Amino acid sequence: MPTSANIEDLLRRLSRANIFKDREKLRPDYLPENLPHRENQILRLAEILLSPIARGARPSNVFIYGYTGTGKTAVTKHVLKWLERKWGYNNTSTLETFLYSRSDVVRVITTIVNCRTENTNYRILRALLGVLGVEVPFTGLSVAELYDRFIEVLEKNESLFVVALDEIDQLIDKSGDELLYRLTRINSELTRSKVTIIGITNSLNLRDYLDPRVKSSLGEEELVFPPYNALELEDILKERAELAFQPGVLDPGVISLCASLAAREHGDARRALDLLRVAGEIAEREGAQKVTENHVKLALKDIEKDKTVEVIRTLPLHSKLVLISVYLLWKQGISASTGEVYDMYCRLVQRINLDPLTQRRVSDIISELDMIGLVQAKLMSKGRYGRTKYITLAIPEKAMLEGIKDDSRLSAFV
């Protein structure tokens, strides 16, 4: 247990350290004015939204996907912020002076909703109504009533409402795609306003799980964000480091090491920023005057502890169900075949009233889970009976349970 002397010593070290100028500039939710190496994606999203709006029309729905930390949310926020500035509902400037001399340009309202926190149909509609100035209680109303209120207040606003649903896979995993279907078809119920949906996901396979009607409505336009390479991550880190750190505190090689480590993880800028920030915090706690490569290595160890849990949390629903199937068989001491995993998966799917994927698709998911290190799949010879793949859990049980604990449907299985 820390003593007063220990705490005083820590305070002395912190007072000697002069590492950060503004560490918040390294947080994932900080939106810089400049987004290096995402100029093409910014321009493409702006083109999709801008041309129809400038002519008084509704832009197409957009589906954006790519790995974690590839700039999807930042680019979307950047473009929506620009739209609000030019055509926002509270903007009193003369719209016709911008780009087109049109009298039919509409006012624009934009919002971005994080579906990891607002992961039910009720919460999504409550958040959207809140943006439109309508307060709704946390509970007590039906989703149908909220939806009717949403339609009513939209018509009163006479505007284009651009709604970005970030981590949309979390909503679908928790509540299905019924609300998403209604939102993508909502314009048939509106006469004086329009709605455009931007769906953002880290799951490259999410489309496989969507109802075909939702898939066609949401995917009118698609944007794929490629991973950053190490040199691109260096550029990003250099810009942020100038804002976040005191001059001269970073040793040569710190930024390139953070960039190369993150480039191995699908070019994740968020991970690169976290490494740099945590390395700075470790140096600060030590009372060091410089951030060194050794601090980066210590930061990597700290971050790795939480990585597996985060990966599990962000898996699509059916991938989680396959992983749980492997876990349940592992608990029984079974190194299971693909067929045994599929049988367990089908039993779990039936208990939560979902339609199972095909055995071929589940086999593909097992290979994906094996590739990212959550399960271990080995081909073993059965002699003249051929070869069989045996699957077992490859992560600590604690990480497995932590990763699914927030989903009551899934945690009930374990």
C-alpha positions as CSV (number, residue, x, y, z in Angstrom):
1,M,0.0,0.0,0.0
2,P,1.4,3.4,-1.0
3,T,2.7,5.5,1.9
4,S,2.7,9.3,2.2
5,A,6.4,9.2,1.4
6,N,5.8,7.3,-1.8
7,I,3.1,9.8,-2.9
8,E,5.4,12.7,-2.1
9,D,8.2,11.1,-4.1
10,L,5.8,10.7,-7.1
11,L,4.7,14.4,-6.8
12,R,8.4,15.5,-6.9
13,R,9.1,13.4,-10.0
14,L,6.0,14.8,-11.7
15,S,6.9,18.4,-10.8
16,R,10.4,17.9,-12.4
17,A,9.0,16.5,-15.6
18,N,8.1,18.9,-18.4
19,I,7.0,16.6,-21.1
20,F,3.6,17.6,-22.3
21,K,2.3,20.9,-23.7
22,D,-1.2,19.5,-24.3
23,R,-1.6,15.7,-24.0
24,E,-5.3,15.9,-25.2
25,K,-4.0,16.5,-28.7
26,L,-3.0,12.8,-28.7
27,R,-6.5,11.6,-27.8
28,P,-8.5,9.7,-30.4
29,D,-11.5,12.1,-30.0
30,Y,-9.4,15.2,-30.8
31,L,-10.2,16.4,-34.4
32,P,-7.3,18.3,-36.0
33,E,-7.8,20.8,-38.7
34,N,-5.5,18.8,-41.0
35,L,-6.0,15.1,-41.7
36,P,-2.8,13.9,-43.5
37,H,-3.2,11.2,-46.1
38,R,-6.9,11.3,-46.1
39,E,-7.4,14.1,-48.6
40,N,-8.9,11.7,-51.2
41,Q,-11.4,10.3,-48.7
42,I,-12.4,13.8,-47.6
43,L,-12.9,14.9,-51.2
44,R,-14.9,11.8,-52.1
45,L,-17.3,12.1,-49.1
46,A,-17.6,15.8,-49.8
47,E,-18.5,15.1,-53.4
48,I,-21.2,12.6,-52.4
49,L,-22.8,15.0,-50.1
50,L,-22.1,18.4,-51.7
51,S,-23.4,18.1,-55.2
52,P,-27.0,17.1,-54.3
53,I,-27.2,19.5,-51.3
54,A,-26.1,22.4,-53.5
55,R,-29.0,21.6,-55.8
56,G,-31.6,21.2,-53.1
57,A,-31.6,17.3,-53.3
58,R,-31.0,14.5,-50.9
59,P,-27.5,12.9,-51.0
60,S,-27.2,9.2,-51.2
61,N,-26.8,7.1,-48.1
62,V,-23.1,6.2,-47.6
63,F,-21.5,3.0,-46.2
64,I,-18.0,3.6,-44.8
65,Y,-15.8,0.8,-43.7
66,G,-12.2,0.0,-42.9
67,Y,-10.0,-1.2,-40.0
68,T,-9.9,0.6,-36.6
69,G,-7.8,3.7,-36.6
70,T,-7.9,4.4,-40.4
71,G,-9.6,7.8,-40.1
72,K,-13.2,7.0,-40.9
73,T,-14.8,8.9,-38.0
74,A,-12.3,11.8,-38.2
75,V,-13.0,12.3,-41.9
76,T,-16.8,12.1,-41.4
77,K,-16.7,14.6,-38.5
78,H,-14.5,16.9,-40.7
79,V,-16.9,16.9,-43.6
80,L,-20.0,17.2,-41.4
81,K,-18.4,20.1,-39.6
82,W,-17.8,21.8,-42.9
83,L,-21.4,21.2,-44.1
84,E,-22.7,22.7,-40.9
85,R,-20.5,25.7,-41.3
86,K,-21.7,26.4,-44.8
87,W,-25.3,25.3,-44.7
88,G,-26.0,24.7,-41.0
89,Y,-29.5,25.3,-39.8
90,N,-28.4,28.2,-37.6
91,N,-26.3,29.8,-40.3
92,T,-27.8,33.1,-41.2
93,S,-25.5,33.9,-44.1
94,T,-26.8,34.0,-47.6
95,L,-26.5,30.5,-49.0
96,E,-26.9,31.6,-52.6
97,T,-23.5,33.3,-52.5
98,F,-21.8,29.9,-52.0
99,L,-20.9,27.9,-55.0
100,Y,-24.3,28.0,-56.7
101,S,-26.9,30.7,-57.1
102,R,-29.8,28.5,-56.1
103,S,-32.9,29.3,-54.2
104,D,-33.7,25.6,-53.5
105,V,-30.6,24.9,-51.3
106,V,-31.8,23.5,-48.0
107,R,-30.6,24.0,-44.5
108,V,-28.5,21.1,-43.2
109,I,-28.5,19.5,-39.7
110,T,-25.8,17.0,-39.0
111,T,-25.0,14.6,-36.2
112,I,-22.7,11.7,-35.4
113,V,-24.0,9.0,-33.0
114,N,-21.7,6.5,-31.4
115,C,-23.6,3.2,-31.6
116,R,-21.2,1.6,-29.0
117,T,-22.9,3.7,-26.3
118,E,-26.3,4.4,-28.0
119,N,-26.7,0.7,-29.0
120,T,-30.5,0.2,-28.8
121,N,-33.3,1.5,-31.1
122,Y,-34.7,3.6,-28.3
123,R,-31.3,5.3,-27.5
124,I,-30.6,6.0,-31.2
125,L,-34.0,7.7,-31.7
126,R,-33.7,9.5,-28.4
127,A,-30.3,10.9,-29.4
128,L,-31.6,12.0,-32.8
129,L,-34.6,13.7,-31.3
130,G,-32.2,15.5,-28.8
131,V,-30.3,16.9,-31.8
132,L,-33.6,18.3,-33.1
133,G,-34.3,19.9,-29.7
134,V,-36.8,17.4,-28.4
135,E,-36.2,16.0,-24.9
136,V,-37.2,12.4,-24.4
137,P,-37.2,10.4,-21.1
138,F,-34.6,7.6,-20.7
139,T,-37.5,5.0,-20.6
140,G,-41.2,4.9,-20.7
141,L,-42.1,5.3,-24.4
142,S,-42.3,2.8,-27.2
143,V,-39.9,2.8,-30.1
144,A,-42.9,3.3,-32.4
145,E,-43.9,6.4,-30.6
146,L,-40.4,7.8,-30.7
147,Y,-40.2,7.1,-34.4
148,D,-43.5,9.0,-35.0
149,R,-42.2,12.0,-33.0
150,F,-39.0,11.9,-35.1
151,I,-41.0,12.1,-38.3
152,E,-43.2,14.9,-36.9
153,V,-40.3,17.1,-35.7
154,L,-38.3,16.5,-39.0
155,E,-41.2,17.9,-41.0
156,K,-41.4,21.0,-38.8
157,N,-37.7,21.7,-39.4
158,E,-37.9,21.5,-43.2
159,S,-34.3,20.5,-43.5
160,L,-31.8,17.8,-44.6
161,F,-30.7,15.7,-41.6
162,V,-27.4,14.0,-42.2
163,V,-27.0,11.2,-39.6
164,A,-23.7,9.4,-39.2
165,L,-24.0,6.2,-37.2
166,D,-20.5,5.4,-36.0
167,E,-19.7,1.7,-35.1
168,I,-23.0,0.8,-36.6
169,D,-22.2,-2.9,-36.1
170,Q,-22.7,-2.4,-32.4
171,L,-26.3,-1.4,-33.0
172,I,-26.9,-4.3,-35.3
173,D,-25.3,-6.8,-32.9
174,K,-27.5,-5.5,-30.0
175,S,-30.8,-4.7,-31.6
176,G,-30.8,-6.0,-35.2
177,D,-31.3,-4.0,-38.3
178,E,-35.0,-3.1,-38.1
179,L,-34.4,0.6,-37.2
180,L,-31.7,0.9,-39.7
181,Y,-34.1,-0.4,-42.4
182,R,-36.7,2.2,-41.4
183,L,-34.1,5.0,-41.3
184,T,-32.8,4.2,-44.8
185,R,-36.4,4.2,-46.1
186,I,-37.7,7.1,-44.0
187,N,-37.7,9.6,-47.0
188,S,-40.9,7.9,-48.4
189,E,-42.7,9.1,-45.2
190,L,-41.4,12.7,-45.4
191,T,-42.5,15.6,-47.6
192,R,-40.7,18.7,-46.3
193,S,-37.5,17.2,-45.0
194,K,-35.0,14.5,-46.0
195,V,-32.6,12.2,-44.2
196,T,-29.3,10.8,-45.3
197,I,-27.6,8.0,-43.4
198,I,-23.8,7.5,-43.2
199,G,-23.0,4.1,-41.7
200,I,-19.5,3.7,-40.3
201,T,-18.0,0.3,-39.3
202,N,-14.7,-1.4,-38.4
203,S,-16.2,-4.7,-39.5
204,L,-15.3,-5.5,-43.1
205,N,-17.8,-8.4,-43.1
206,L,-20.8,-6.5,-41.7
207,R,-22.5,-6.4,-45.0
208,D,-22.7,-10.2,-44.9
209,Y,-25.1,-10.0,-41.9
210,L,-27.4,-7.2,-43.2
211,D,-30.8,-7.8,-44.5
212,P,-30.6,-7.5,-48.4
213,R,-33.1,-4.5,-48.3
214,V,-30.9,-2.7,-45.8
215,K,-27.7,-3.5,-47.7
216,S,-29.1,-2.0,-50.9
217,S,-30.5,1.1,-49.2
218,L,-27.5,1.9,-47.0
219,G,-24.9,1.0,-49.7
220,E,-26.0,3.5,-52.3
221,E,-22.4,4.8,-52.1
222,E,-19.4,3.1,-50.5
223,L,-16.1,4.3,-49.2
224,V,-13.3,2.0,-48.1
225,F,-10.5,3.4,-45.9
226,P,-7.1,1.6,-46.5
227,P,-4.8,1.2,-43.5
228,Y,-2.0,3.7,-43.1
229,N,1.6,2.7,-43.8
230,A,4.5,3.4,-41.5
231,L,5.5,6.6,-43.3
232,E,2.0,8.0,-43.3
233,L,1.7,7.3,-39.6
234,E,5.0,9.1,-39.0
235,D,3.5,12.2,-40.7
236,I,0.4,12.0,-38.5
237,L,2.5,11.6,-35.3
238,K,4.8,14.5,-36.2
239,E,1.9,16.9,-36.6
240,R,0.3,15.8,-33.4
241,A,3.6,15.7,-31.5
242,E,4.2,19.4,-32.2
243,L,0.9,20.2,-30.6
244,A,1.2,17.8,-27.7
245,F,4.8,17.8,-26.5
246,Q,7.2,20.5,-25.3
247,P,9.9,21.2,-27.9
248,G,12.8,18.8,-27.9
249,V,11.5,16.2,-25.4
250,L,11.2,13.3,-28.0
251,D,14.3,11.4,-28.7
252,P,15.1,10.7,-32.3
253,G,13.5,7.4,-33.3
254,V,10.5,7.6,-30.9
255,I,8.0,8.7,-33.6
256,S,9.3,6.2,-36.2
257,L,9.2,3.4,-33.6
258,C,5.5,4.2,-32.7
259,A,4.6,4.4,-36.4
260,S,6.3,1.1,-37.3
261,L,4.7,-0.8,-34.3
262,A,1.2,0.6,-35.2
263,A,1.7,-0.2,-38.9
264,R,1.9,-3.9,-38.0
265,E,-1.6,-3.6,-36.6
266,H,-3.5,-2.8,-39.8
267,G,-2.0,0.8,-39.9
268,D,-3.9,1.9,-36.9
269,A,-3.4,5.7,-36.3
270,R,-5.3,5.5,-33.0
271,R,-2.8,2.8,-31.7
272,A,0.2,4.9,-32.9
273,L,-1.2,8.0,-31.0
274,D,-1.9,5.9,-27.9
275,L,1.7,4.5,-27.9
276,L,3.1,8.0,-28.2
277,R,0.9,9.4,-25.4
278,V,1.5,6.5,-23.0
279,A,5.2,6.6,-23.6
280,G,5.1,10.3,-22.7
281,E,3.1,9.5,-19.5
282,I,5.6,6.8,-18.5
283,A,8.5,9.3,-19.0
284,E,6.5,11.9,-17.0
285,R,5.9,9.5,-14.1
286,E,9.6,8.7,-14.0
287,G,10.5,12.4,-13.8
288,A,12.5,12.0,-17.1
289,Q,13.4,14.9,-19.2
290,K,13.1,13.0,-22.5
291,V,10.8,10.4,-24.0
292,T,13.0,7.5,-25.3
293,E,12.4,4.4,-27.4
294,N,12.5,2.4,-24.1
295,H,9.5,4.3,-22.9
296,V,7.7,3.3,-26.2
297,K,8.5,-0.4,-25.5
298,L,7.1,0.0,-22.0
299,A,4.0,1.7,-23.4
300,L,3.5,-1.2,-25.8
301,K,3.5,-3.7,-22.9
302,D,0.8,-1.6,-21.1
303,I,-1.4,-1.3,-24.2
304,E,-1.1,-5.0,-25.1
305,K,-2.8,-5.9,-21.9
306,D,-6.1,-4.4,-23.1
307,K,-5.8,-5.2,-26.8
308,T,-7.4,-8.7,-26.8
309,V,-10.5,-7.5,-24.8
310,E,-11.0,-4.7,-27.3
311,V,-10.7,-7.0,-30.3
312,I,-13.3,-9.3,-28.8
313,R,-15.7,-6.4,-28.0
314,T,-15.6,-5.2,-31.6
315,L,-16.2,-8.5,-33.3
316,P,-19.4,-8.9,-35.3
317,L,-22.2,-10.9,-33.5
318,H,-21.8,-14.2,-35.3
319,S,-18.0,-14.1,-34.9
320,K,-18.6,-13.7,-31.1
321,L,-20.9,-16.6,-31.2
322,V,-18.4,-18.8,-32.9
323,L,-15.7,-17.7,-30.4
324,I,-18.1,-18.6,-27.5
325,S,-18.7,-22.0,-29.1
326,V,-15.0,-22.7,-29.1
327,Y,-14.7,-21.5,-25.5
328,L,-17.6,-23.7,-24.3
329,L,-16.0,-26.8,-25.9
330,W,-12.6,-25.8,-24.5
331,K,-14.1,-25.6,-21.1
332,Q,-15.2,-29.2,-21.5
333,G,-11.6,-30.1,-22.3
334,I,-12.4,-30.6,-26.0
335,S,-10.1,-29.6,-28.9
336,A,-13.1,-29.5,-31.3
337,S,-13.4,-30.1,-35.0
338,T,-15.1,-27.6,-37.2
339,G,-18.3,-29.7,-37.2
340,E,-18.4,-29.8,-33.4
341,V,-17.9,-26.0,-33.3
342,Y,-20.7,-25.5,-35.9
343,D,-23.1,-27.7,-33.9
344,M,-22.4,-25.7,-30.7
345,Y,-22.8,-22.4,-32.7
346,C,-26.2,-23.5,-34.1
347,R,-27.4,-24.3,-30.6
348,L,-26.4,-20.8,-29.4
349,V,-27.9,-19.1,-32.4
350,Q,-31.2,-20.9,-31.8
351,R,-31.3,-19.8,-28.2
352,I,-31.3,-16.1,-29.2
353,N,-33.7,-16.6,-32.2
354,L,-31.3,-15.9,-35.0
355,D,-30.8,-17.7,-38.3
356,P,-27.5,-19.6,-38.4
357,L,-24.8,-18.9,-41.0
358,T,-23.8,-21.8,-43.3
359,Q,-21.1,-24.2,-42.1
360,R,-18.8,-22.9,-44.8
361,R,-19.2,-19.3,-43.5
362,V,-18.5,-20.4,-39.9
363,S,-15.4,-22.2,-41.2
364,D,-14.3,-18.9,-42.7
365,I,-14.9,-17.1,-39.4
366,I,-12.8,-19.7,-37.5
367,S,-10.0,-19.0,-40.0
368,E,-10.4,-15.2,-39.3
369,L,-10.4,-15.8,-35.5
370,D,-7.3,-17.9,-35.9
371,M,-5.6,-15.2,-38.0
372,I,-6.1,-12.6,-35.3
373,G,-5.0,-15.0,-32.5
374,L,-8.2,-15.6,-30.6
375,V,-8.4,-19.3,-31.4
376,Q,-5.8,-21.8,-32.6
377,A,-6.8,-24.0,-35.5
378,K,-4.5,-27.0,-36.4
379,L,-4.8,-29.4,-39.2
380,M,-4.2,-33.0,-38.0
381,S,-3.8,-36.1,-40.0
382,K,-6.4,-38.9,-39.5
383,G,-4.5,-41.3,-41.7
384,R,-6.6,-42.8,-44.4
385,Y,-9.6,-40.7,-43.2
386,G,-7.9,-37.5,-44.3
387,R,-7.1,-34.4,-42.3
388,T,-9.3,-32.6,-39.8
389,K,-9.0,-29.1,-38.4
390,Y,-9.1,-28.9,-34.6
391,I,-9.9,-25.7,-32.8
392,T,-9.1,-24.5,-29.3
393,L,-9.1,-21.2,-27.4
394,A,-5.8,-19.2,-27.7
395,I,-6.5,-16.4,-25.2
396,P,-6.8,-16.2,-21.4
397,E,-10.3,-17.1,-20.1
398,K,-10.4,-13.8,-18.3
399,A,-10.0,-11.8,-21.5
400,M,-12.7,-13.9,-23.2
401,L,-15.2,-13.2,-20.4
402,E,-14.3,-9.5,-20.2
403,G,-14.8,-9.1,-23.9
404,I,-18.4,-10.3,-23.9
405,K,-19.6,-9.2,-20.5
406,D,-21.3,-6.0,-21.8
407,D,-23.7,-8.1,-24.0
408,S,-26.3,-9.7,-21.7
409,R,-27.4,-12.1,-24.5
410,L,-23.9,-13.5,-24.9
411,S,-22.6,-13.3,-21.3
412,A,-25.6,-15.6,-20.3
413,F,-24.0,-18.4,-22.3
414,V,-20.8,-18.5,-20.2
